[in-house]
Amino acid sequence: MDKPDIFQYVDYRRFLKDMYLYKKSRNPSFSENAFVFAAGFGKNSRGYLGLVVKNKRNLTQKSIDGFAKAMDLSPEETKYFENMVHFNQADNDIEKNRFFEEMKKDVKGNDVKVFQVMEHQSRYLNEWHLSVLRELIELKDFEENPEWIMNRLGGTITREKIDEGIKDLIGLGFVIRNEEGKLVNADGPILLEVTSPTLRNSMALQKHFALKAVDAMENLPQDKRCAQLITLSIPKNRFEDLRHEMRFFAQQILQKYSVGPTNEEVVQMGMQLIQVTY
């Protein structure tokens, strides 16, 4: 197993796991506990590495320094590792974007594949039209023509955004060209989860669509929109059950209604579950 190159990682938990596996491949007797002890933790910290890797524990500044030393990271690698930890553990998009930019400064060359993908990904989450463009390609009468696309979207998008959006979708691997050179979706519909620690602007897309939903309720004719609202009291331990039900329902909608070659319109369906008592 080759030594992991930290500059190819944006998820520090995955890097820690791969670094442990690398050390174990060189020394079969090397254990997770040995790794933790080398990072300066005591015997009461047995199993700590597994908890971190499984996203059940975060790293503190002290543990960042300890693991950097245990992995024999150079000063440049240590700086990148520290920024990567803060990037993954950031509580909001502002902090996440700040540490991502610091990581880009640390990395040796901005042509690293993972950063290119993340730039495409960030725009996908920050610009409402990318997910719409992806589904527009599924329509049976789709034309790769900016005028046609602008017309179907009611003039709400510019030619430049269309060109940039298609490049982003191709860069993410969401869209490919078939043997005839036509744009097609690489996979089925996407159920977007925004909990990944490597996602930037993870809430931006939901905010965009929430605002568009308000606009639609005010300006779209009733036969082109629908809204349902439920307010209810529940036992505290049922909140996670409702979250699971929402995810399952969304998956069912995708499987049942996104049928493929006969698609004629693009729609959006948003669901929010909010606890209003504290």
Number of C-alpha atoms within 10 A of each C-alpha: 10 10 12 15 11 20 21 14 18 24 17 25 23 14 20 22 16 18 19 20 19 17 18 16 14 12 10 10 10 15 14 18 18 15 21 23 18 16 19 16 18 11 11 8 12 15 12 17 20 17 13 17 16 13 12 10 12 16 17 12 10 12 15 19 18 19 22 21 15 16 17 11 16 11 10 12 18 20 16 26 27 20 24 26 21 22 28 22 17 17 11 13 16 12 15 23 17 14 21 23 12 16 22 17 12 18 18 12 10 13 10 14 9 13 20 15 14 18 14 20 20 19 20 22 22 19 17 17 21 21 19 15 18 23 22 24 21 23 16 13 11 17 14 14 12 16 14 12 21 15 12 14 15 8 12 10 14 13 14 9 14 20 13 14 22 20 14 22 22 18 17 17 14 18 20 18 12 11 7 6 8 12 19 16 19 15 10 14 18 12 10 11 9 16 9 10 19 20 20 26 21 23 15 19 21 19 13 15 17 15 10 13 19 10 11 16 14 10 10 11 10 11 6 9 14 11 9 5 6 5 9 5 7 9 6 8 8 10 14 10 9 13 14 12 12 15 13 11 12 16 14 12 11 14 12 9 9 16 12 13 10 11 17 12 11 16 9 9 11 10 12 9 11 9 10 6 5 3
